[in-house]
Amino acid sequence: NPAWDLKEVTCGPGDVVFIPCGWWHCVLNLDDDTLAVTQNYCSETHLHSVRRFLWEKRHDISGAAMKDSLPELFDEALARHRPELIA
């Protein structure tokens, strides 16, 4: 569907790809010996919507073994390290 404006990239050794907030994506490893390191980033701009998602849609959280307690853990870490951001 052309309206989806899909992007396709091929990464080589040492390459990094930034996936913007909210973008659905799929990764296909072309080689058998592949190591992927991922990191989720939450900017101050998106903090409110991320916290709301964690609290209201925890059943949609994927890739986290402790997804049932992730909202509490996230808020506890935020309160410890950036308390000015919790209101």
N, C-alpha and C positions, 0 to 999 in steps of 0.2 A: 504494500500500500504506500504510494508516494507521499501521502499526507503524514506518515510517521517520521519522515526525515531521518532514516536510519544512518548510522555511521559505522564504518568498519575499519579497523586498524590491525596491523600485524606488528607485534613488538619483537625486538631482538634482545639479546643478552644485555642486561643493564638498563633497558628502557623502563620508563615509568608512565603510567596513564592515570590521569585525574578524571574521575567520574563525578560530575556535579551532583549536588543534592537533588534527590528525587528522580534521577535518571535510571530507568530500568536498564539492565545490561546482562550480557551473557558472555562467558569466557570459554573459549575452546583451546585446549592445549594441543599444539601441533606436534610436539615431541613427547616421548615417553618420560624423559627425565626433565621434569618441569617443577620449579619451586615458585609459588606465588605467595607474596606477603601482602596482606590487606590491612588497611587502617581506616576506621570510620572517623570522620572529622565533623565536629559540630561548631559552627561559628556562633558568636554572640547574636548575630542577626537571626539565626534559625533556632536558637536555644529554646524559645517558648514552644515552637511547633514540635521539636524533637521530644521535649518533656511531655507534651500533651499526647504525642503518639505512644510513647513508652507507657504512660498511665492508662490511656483509653483503648489501645489496640495491642496489648501485650501478646494476644494470641497470634498476631501477625509478625512478631519478632522472629527472625530466623538466625541460625548460626550461633546461638548463645545457649550454652548448657543450663545457665541459671536464669532463663528468660522470665520465670515467674517472679523472681525477686530483683530483676534488673532495674525497674524504675526506682525502687528504694535505694539500691546500691549506687545508681547514678546520682541521685539527689544527695546521698550521704557524702560522696566524693566531691560533688559540687559545693556543698556546705563547708567542707574542710578546706578546699583549695581556692574557691572563688565565691565566698558567701555573699558578696555584693550582687551576684547575678540571680540569686533566688529571692523572689518577691512574693 
